């Protein structure tokens, strides 16, 4: 028979340390996602400003 202390023979419950690690990893993932989104917005804004300057140069006589 299987060892009763084996995680495979019973419902595995995470330890408090594992739960804390999962929580911190989820915070890190959200933070990374936020940074990527902020970078995208900053790049998009810079591109729009460049486009506006180019359009202004084209309109000038």
MMTF fields as JSON, N, C-alpha, C and O atoms, coordinates in Angstrom:
{
  "mmtfVersion": "1.0.0",
  "mmtfProducer": "UNKNOWN",
  "numBonds": 243,
  "numAtoms": 244,
  "numGroups": 61,
  "numChains": 1,
  "numModels": 1,
  "chainsPerModel": [1],
  "groupsPerChain": [61],
  "chainIdList": ["A"],
  "bondAtomList": [4, 2, 8, 6, 12, 10, 16, 14, 20, 18, 24, 22, 28, 26, 32, 30, 36, 34, 40, 38, 44, 42, 48, 46, 52, 50, 56, 54, 60, 58, 64, 62, 68, 66, 72, 70, 76, 74, 80, 78, 84, 82, 88, 86, 92, 90, 96, 94, 100, 98, 104, 102, 108, 106, 112, 110, 116, 114, 120, 118, 124, 122, 128, 126, 132, 130, 136, 134, 140, 138, 144, 142, 148, 146, 152, 150, 156, 154, 160, 158, 164, 162, 168, 166, 172, 170, 176, 174, 180, 178, 184, 182, 188, 186, 192, 190, 196, 194, 200, 198, 204, 202, 208, 206, 212, 210, 216, 214, 220, 218, 224, 222, 228, 226, 232, 230, 236, 234, 240, 238],
  "bondOrderList": [1, 1, 1, 1, 1, 1, 1, 1, 1, 1, 1, 1, 1, 1, 1, 1, 1, 1, 1, 1, 1, 1, 1, 1, 1, 1, 1, 1, 1, 1, 1, 1, 1, 1, 1, 1, 1, 1, 1, 1, 1, 1, 1, 1, 1, 1, 1, 1, 1, 1, 1, 1, 1, 1, 1, 1, 1, 1, 1, 1],
  "groupList": [{"groupName": "UNK", "atomNameList": ["N", "CA", "C", "O"], "elementList": ["N", "C", "C", "O"], "formalChargeList": [0, 0, 0, 0], "bondAtomList": [1, 0, 2, 1, 3, 2], "bondOrderList": [1, 1, 2], "singleLetterCode": "X", "chemCompType": "L-PEPTIDE LINKING"}],
  "groupTypeList": [0, 0, 0, 0, 0, 0, 0, 0, 0, 0, 0, 0, 0, 0, 0, 0, 0, 0, 0, 0, 0, 0, 0, 0, 0, 0, 0, 0, 0, 0, 0, 0, 0, 0, 0, 0, 0, 0, 0, 0, 0, 0, 0, 0, 0, 0, 0, 0, 0, 0, 0, 0, 0, 0, 0, 0, 0, 0, 0, 0, 0],
  "groupIdList": [1, 2, 3, 4, 5, 6, 7, 8, 9, 10, 11, 12, 13, 14, 15, 16, 17, 18, 19, 20, 21, 22, 23, 24, 25, 26, 27, 28, 29, 30, 31, 32, 33, 34, 35, 36, 37, 38, 39, 40, 41, 42, 43, 44, 45, 46, 47, 48, 49, 50, 51, 52, 53, 54, 55, 56, 57, 58, 59, 60, 61],
  "secStructList": [7, 7, 7, 6, 6, 1, 6, 6, 1, 1, 7, 7, 7, 7, 7, 2, 2, 2, 2, 2, 2, 2, 2, 2, 2, 2, 2, 2, 2, 2, 2, 2, 2, 2, 2, 2, 2, 2, 2, 2, 2, 2, 2, 2, 2, 2, 2, 2, 2, 2, 2, 2, 2, 2, 2, 2, 2, 2, 2, 7, 7],
  "xCoordList": [0.844, 0.0, 0.885, 2.025, 0.347, 1.108, 1.339, 0.563, 2.407, 2.755, 1.685, 1.469, 1.006, -0.059, 0.44, -0.36, 1.739, 2.256, 2.629, 3.006, 2.524, 2.866, 1.808, 0.614, 2.235, 1.265, 0.354, -0.73, 0.78, -0.013, -1.14, -2.07, -1.078, -2.082, -3.161, -4.102, -3.032, -4.03, -4.132, -3.329, -5.098, -5.223, -4.072, -3.88, -3.312, -2.131, -2.544, -3.234, -2.127, -2.377, -1.052, -0.058, -1.062, 0.17, 0.493, -0.39, 1.776, 2.231, 2.045, 1.883, 2.067, 1.974, 3.064, 2.82, 4.252, 5.346, 5.026, 5.265, 4.489, 4.123, 3.002, 3.015, 2.029, 0.938, 1.469, 1.057, 2.38, 2.986, 3.775, 3.71, 4.513, 5.277, 4.346, 4.63, 3.246, 2.266, 1.722, 1.585, 1.417, 0.9, 1.921, 1.577, 3.173, 4.216, 4.464, 4.692, 4.42, 4.578, 3.444, 3.668, 2.226, 1.1, 1.253, 0.927, 1.749, 2.005, 3.072, 2.938, 4.119, 5.194, 4.68, 5.029, 3.865, 3.318, 2.455, 2.528, 1.633, 0.807, 1.668, 1.374, 2.721, 3.62, 4.318, 4.433, 4.783, 5.434, 4.461, 4.832, 3.216, 2.199, 1.948, 1.785, 1.918, 1.717, 2.867, 2.644, 4.088, 5.26, 5.204, 5.488, 4.842, 4.74, 3.674, 3.881, 2.54, 1.468, 1.913, 1.644, 2.587, 3.068, 4.085, 4.072, 4.962, 5.959, 5.274, 5.67, 4.245, 3.506, 2.867, 2.956, 2.223, 1.571, 2.599, 2.358, 3.732, 4.786, 5.312, 5.513, 5.532, 6.019, 4.974, 5.302, 3.729, 2.657, 2.543, 2.373, 2.633, 2.573, 3.742, 3.56, 4.93, 6.111, 5.947, 6.295, 5.426, 5.202, 4.18, 4.343, 3.13, 2.117, 2.714, 2.392, 3.58, 4.233, 5.16, 5.201, 5.899, 6.775, 5.95, 6.311, 4.857, 3.987, 3.425, 3.358, 3.027, 2.486, 3.55, 3.251, 4.79, 5.876, 6.153, 6.376, 6.141, 6.353, 5.233, 5.487, 4.0, 2.868, 2.998, 2.711, 3.434, 3.614, 4.696, 4.553, 5.767, 6.838, 6.338, 6.728, 5.487, 4.957, 4.013, 3.928, 3.311, 2.35, 3.054, 2.541, 4.208, 4.93, 5.36, 5.756, 5.276, 5.669, 7.166, 7.652],
  "yCoordList": [-1.187, 0.0, 1.245, 1.212, 2.33, 3.579, 4.186, 3.98, 4.924, 5.623, 6.683, 7.557, 6.633, 7.604, 9.045, 9.977, 9.247, 10.612, 11.189, 12.356, 10.373, 10.833, 11.816, 11.596, 12.885, 13.843, 13.203, 13.719, 12.079, 11.424, 10.582, 10.219, 10.268, 9.401, 10.19, 9.598, 11.494, 12.322, 13.666, 13.976, 14.429, 15.767, 16.613, 16.758, 17.167, 17.943, 19.354, 20.034, 19.786, 21.156, 21.89, 21.38, 23.095, 23.884, 24.362, 24.62, 24.467, 24.986, 26.504, 27.105, 27.126, 28.59, 29.267, 30.304, 28.689, 29.271, 29.185, 30.138, 28.053, 27.902, 28.862, 29.436, 29.033, 29.974, 31.401, 32.165, 31.757, 33.093, 33.289, 34.355, 32.274, 32.346, 32.523, 33.32, 31.789, 31.954, 33.379, 33.983, 33.904, 35.27, 36.278, 37.165, 36.141, 37.072, 36.951, 37.955, 35.732, 35.539, 36.197, 36.755, 36.136, 36.778, 38.3, 38.974, 38.84, 40.286, 40.693, 41.709, 39.901, 40.18, 40.13, 40.983, 39.146, 39.028, 40.238, 40.762, 40.689, 41.879, 43.115, 43.951, 43.236, 44.39, 44.395, 45.437, 43.218, 43.12, 43.494, 44.178, 43.044, 43.367, 44.872, 45.457, 45.496, 46.94, 47.697, 48.679, 47.241, 47.889, 47.782, 48.753, 46.615, 46.423, 47.359, 47.975, 47.464, 48.341, 49.799, 50.536, 50.223, 51.604, 51.888, 52.97, 50.936, 51.09, 51.218, 52.043, 50.405, 50.469, 51.841, 52.436, 52.34, 53.649, 54.747, 55.65, 54.678, 55.687, 55.666, 56.72, 54.483, 54.374, 54.886, 55.579, 54.543, 54.981, 56.504, 57.124, 57.106, 58.562, 59.208, 60.202, 58.655, 59.192, 59.076, 60.003, 57.958, 57.78, 58.784, 59.322, 59.036, 60.009, 61.411, 62.175, 61.75, 63.06, 63.189, 64.242, 62.142, 62.157, 62.336, 63.12, 61.613, 61.708, 63.12, 63.664, 63.702, 65.07, 66.048, 66.915, 65.921, 66.806, 66.623, 67.601, 65.392, 65.137, 65.746, 66.327, 65.608, 66.197, 67.712, 68.328, 68.32, 69.773, 70.202, 71.231, 69.432, 69.75, 69.645, 70.444, 68.677, 68.507, 69.641, 70.008, 70.194, 71.266, 72.597, 73.451, 72.783, 74.054, 74.261, 73.314, 75.539, 75.83, 75.695, 75.906],
  "zCoordList": [0.0, 0.0, 0.0, 0.462, -0.52, -0.618, 0.759, 1.691, 0.856, 2.098, 2.38, 1.541, 3.536, 3.828, 3.937, 3.841, 4.136, 4.242, 2.875, 2.77, 1.838, 0.49, -0.015, 0.185, -0.661, -1.213, -2.254, -2.524, -2.844, -3.875, -3.288, -4.008, -2.011, -1.404, -0.654, -0.124, -0.607, 0.081, -0.641, -1.522, -0.264, -0.844, -0.321, 0.886, -1.261, -0.875, -0.495, -1.256, 0.667, 1.093, 1.151, 1.666, 0.611, 0.608, 2.016, 2.834, 2.261, 3.546, 3.545, 2.483, 4.722, 4.765, 3.933, 3.316, 3.914, 3.127, 1.635, 0.893, 1.197, -0.218, -0.605, -1.693, 0.298, 0.02, -0.074, -0.947, 0.823, 0.801, -0.495, -1.106, -0.909, -2.151, -3.355, -4.249, -3.376, -4.455, -4.479, -5.542, -3.304, -3.198, -3.721, -4.501, -3.291, -3.732, -5.235, -5.91, -5.755, -7.197, -7.972, -9.046, -7.434, -8.117, -8.091, -9.068, -6.973, -6.914, -7.924, -8.607, -8.013, -8.962, -10.4, -11.216, -10.706, -12.06, -12.397, -13.508, -11.437, -11.676, -11.866, -12.719, -11.086, -11.194, -12.552, -13.198, -12.975, -14.282, -15.391, -16.345, -15.265, -16.268, -16.292, -17.363, -15.129, -15.033, -15.692, -16.4, -15.459, -16.056, -17.575, -18.276, -18.086, -19.537, -20.108, -21.153, -19.422, -19.893, -19.875, -20.823, -18.815, -18.733, -19.827, -20.416, -20.108, -21.163, -22.516, -23.34, -22.748, -24.006, -24.186, -25.26, -23.134, -23.206, -23.455, -24.256, -22.783, -22.962, -24.394, -24.998, -24.931, -26.316, -27.301, -28.263, -27.054, -27.942, -27.923, -28.973, -26.751, -26.626, -27.358, -28.06, -27.2, -27.887, -29.398, -30.131, -29.866, -31.306, -31.832, -32.927, -31.056, -31.471, -31.547, -32.457, -30.6, -30.619, -31.822, -32.458, -32.139, -33.317, -34.588, -35.465, -34.679, -35.847, -35.987, -37.089, -34.872, -34.903, -35.401, -36.221, -34.916, -35.369, -36.858, -37.572, -37.324, -38.752, -39.594, -40.648, -39.123, -39.845, -39.898, -40.925, -38.783, -38.758, -39.747, -40.407, -39.856, -40.807, -42.241, -43.093, -42.511, -43.865, -44.246, -45.418, -43.276, -43.544, -43.77, -44.493, -43.168, -43.304, -44.758, -45.437, -45.237, -46.629, -46.843, -47.954]
}
